[in-house]
């Protein structure tokens, strides 16, 4: 049973990086004019240990940390002096570090190092810009466990003399993802399993055991329902439930990285997959005429492991063990440019979130504005504002 990943073991990160993928063509080109404007709006402090997860929903930013707390922040006041009182914007969430966060309407799902997924009910508090959280459930739920425990067919062996029901994760739950229609939640774990939960009643619908040969670190779901899982075994696997079938099956294994895969991100239409690993390269996969993913090339520039990826609009943002965030723009036809390198964190960048900045009222009508949120092993969260020309020549 896998007990960690190439990047993390237990709760302590290991910042090993491997040689870049020299065999892949570089997709990074320089443009003649890059009038990109970016700045760090603020640095958010409050967590006492490294930031491992970020989520944006509405006017709030949510952060999870190895200090076993989830904190929330009013995004509209992050660049001012009236940030929330730290004594009122955090909840303690159990024994395990918070590894991933998903917000769905008035509920939040959190994945933990203690093998659990917790569900929280979010309500508006009596204080302005404040929220309250009530614990709704821990997955797997008691009813799920109770209905499975008596039947031997529901038992899986996890160690030589120990077994449990298939609905249980038995190691760190490393990542969560949500279906486009929000009906299903996907979880992956260092126990090498992929599990699928129904968000309506939190029932475990399916568990793919031994989905990989080592710890699974990341998961991404396309708008068509294809599931991508990335593992310390250096492989990306693609899962699909065909029409009329009850279970997902493996339809492809993508092998190009030479080290453990830490991050996956998909373009909005699902036609491009980005994967980041300890080999310091971001591999770009594009959907071919047959619907499969083929390698287009690599984005290079980071000097240490790629730890997180996010796509917003035509931008791809990558966080690395080299303490920087790189912002790449996709111009199509295998043409990318690194628009900027965001520097300022004192530790590796572990997680990212990003949104279009609808509240920006600048005078530059020919620019798009974005907000990028970065969480680091230095325990800080930084908020970055980017102004990107609508067209670059």
Secondary structure as the mmCIF struct_conf table of DSSP 4:
data_model
#
loop_
_struct_conf.conf_type_id
_struct_conf.id
_struct_conf.beg_label_comp_id
_struct_conf.beg_label_asym_id
_struct_conf.beg_label_seq_id
_struct_conf.end_label_comp_id
_struct_conf.end_label_asym_id
_struct_conf.end_label_seq_id
STRN STRN1 UNK A 4 UNK A 4
BEND BEND1 UNK A 6 UNK A 7
STRN STRN2 UNK A 8 UNK A 9
TURN_TY1_P TURN_TY1_P1 UNK A 10 UNK A 11
STRN STRN3 UNK A 12 UNK A 13
TURN_TY1_P TURN_TY1_P2 UNK A 22 UNK A 23
BEND BEND2 UNK A 24 UNK A 24
HELX_LH_PP_P HELX_LH_PP_P1 UNK A 25 UNK A 25
STRN STRN4 UNK A 26 UNK A 26
STRN STRN5 UNK A 28 UNK A 28
BEND BEND3 UNK A 32 UNK A 32
STRN STRN6 UNK A 37 UNK A 44
BEND BEND4 UNK A 48 UNK A 49
STRN STRN7 UNK A 51 UNK A 57
TURN_TY1_P TURN_TY1_P3 UNK A 58 UNK A 59
STRN STRN8 UNK A 60 UNK A 65
TURN_TY1_P TURN_TY1_P4 UNK A 66 UNK A 67
BEND BEND5 UNK A 68 UNK A 68
STRN STRN9 UNK A 69 UNK A 74
HELX_RH_3T_P HELX_RH_3T_P1 UNK A 75 UNK A 77
TURN_TY1_P TURN_TY1_P5 UNK A 78 UNK A 79
BEND BEND6 UNK A 80 UNK A 81
HELX_LH_PP_P HELX_LH_PP_P2 UNK A 83 UNK A 85
HELX_RH_3T_P HELX_RH_3T_P2 UNK A 86 UNK A 88
BEND BEND7 UNK A 89 UNK A 89
STRN STRN10 UNK A 90 UNK A 92
BEND BEND8 UNK A 95 UNK A 96
STRN STRN11 UNK A 98 UNK A 104
TURN_TY1_P TURN_TY1_P6 UNK A 105 UNK A 106
STRN STRN12 UNK A 107 UNK A 112
TURN_TY1_P TURN_TY1_P7 UNK A 113 UNK A 114
BEND BEND9 UNK A 115 UNK A 115
STRN STRN13 UNK A 117 UNK A 124
BEND BEND10 UNK A 126 UNK A 127
TURN_TY1_P TURN_TY1_P8 UNK A 128 UNK A 129
STRN STRN14 UNK A 131 UNK A 139
BEND BEND11 UNK A 140 UNK A 140
HELX_LH_PP_P HELX_LH_PP_P3 UNK A 141 UNK A 141
HELX_RH_AL_P HELX_RH_AL_P1 UNK A 142 UNK A 149
TURN_TY1_P TURN_TY1_P9 UNK A 150 UNK A 150
HELX_RH_3T_P HELX_RH_3T_P3 UNK A 152 UNK A 154
STRN STRN15 UNK A 155 UNK A 159
TURN_TY1_P TURN_TY1_P10 UNK A 160 UNK A 161
STRN STRN16 UNK A 162 UNK A 165
TURN_TY1_P TURN_TY1_P11 UNK A 166 UNK A 167
BEND BEND12 UNK A 171 UNK A 171
STRN STRN17 UNK A 173 UNK A 178
TURN_TY1_P TURN_TY1_P12 UNK A 180 UNK A 181
BEND BEND13 UNK A 182 UNK A 183
STRN STRN18 UNK A 184 UNK A 189
TURN_TY1_P TURN_TY1_P13 UNK A 190 UNK A 191
BEND BEND14 UNK A 192 UNK A 192
STRN STRN19 UNK A 194 UNK A 198
TURN_TY1_P TURN_TY1_P14 UNK A 199 UNK A 201
STRN STRN20 UNK A 204 UNK A 208
TURN_TY1_P TURN_TY1_P15 UNK A 209 UNK A 210
BEND BEND15 UNK A 212 UNK A 214
STRN STRN21 UNK A 216 UNK A 221
TURN_TY1_P TURN_TY1_P16 UNK A 223 UNK A 224
BEND BEND16 UNK A 225 UNK A 225
STRN STRN22 UNK A 227 UNK A 231
TURN_TY1_P TURN_TY1_P17 UNK A 232 UNK A 233
BEND BEND17 UNK A 234 UNK A 234
STRN STRN23 UNK A 235 UNK A 240
TURN_TY1_P TURN_TY1_P18 UNK A 243 UNK A 244
BEND BEND18 UNK A 246 UNK A 247
STRN STRN24 UNK A 249 UNK A 255
BEND BEND19 UNK A 258 UNK A 259
STRN STRN25 UNK A 261 UNK A 266
TURN_TY1_P TURN_TY1_P19 UNK A 268 UNK A 269
BEND BEND20 UNK A 270 UNK A 271
STRN STRN26 UNK A 272 UNK A 277
TURN_TY1_P TURN_TY1_P20 UNK A 278 UNK A 279
BEND BEND21 UNK A 280 UNK A 280
STRN STRN27 UNK A 282 UNK A 287
TURN_TY1_P TURN_TY1_P21 UNK A 289 UNK A 290
BEND BEND22 UNK A 291 UNK A 291
STRN STRN28 UNK A 293 UNK A 299
BEND BEND23 UNK A 303 UNK A 304
STRN STRN29 UNK A 306 UNK A 312
TURN_TY1_P TURN_TY1_P22 UNK A 313 UNK A 314
STRN STRN30 UNK A 315 UNK A 320
TURN_TY1_P TURN_TY1_P23 UNK A 321 UNK A 322
BEND BEND24 UNK A 323 UNK A 323
STRN STRN31 UNK A 325 UNK A 330
BEND BEND25 UNK A 332 UNK A 332
TURN_TY1_P TURN_TY1_P24 UNK A 333 UNK A 334
STRN STRN32 UNK A 336 UNK A 342
BEND BEND26 UNK A 346 UNK A 347
STRN STRN33 UNK A 349 UNK A 356
TURN_TY1_P TURN_TY1_P25 UNK A 358 UNK A 359
BEND BEND27 UNK A 363 UNK A 363
TURN_TY1_P TURN_TY1_P26 UNK A 365 UNK A 366
STRN STRN34 UNK A 367 UNK A 376
TURN_TY1_P TURN_TY1_P27 UNK A 377 UNK A 378
BEND BEND28 UNK A 379 UNK A 379
STRN STRN35 UNK A 381 UNK A 389
BEND BEND29 UNK A 390 UNK A 390
#
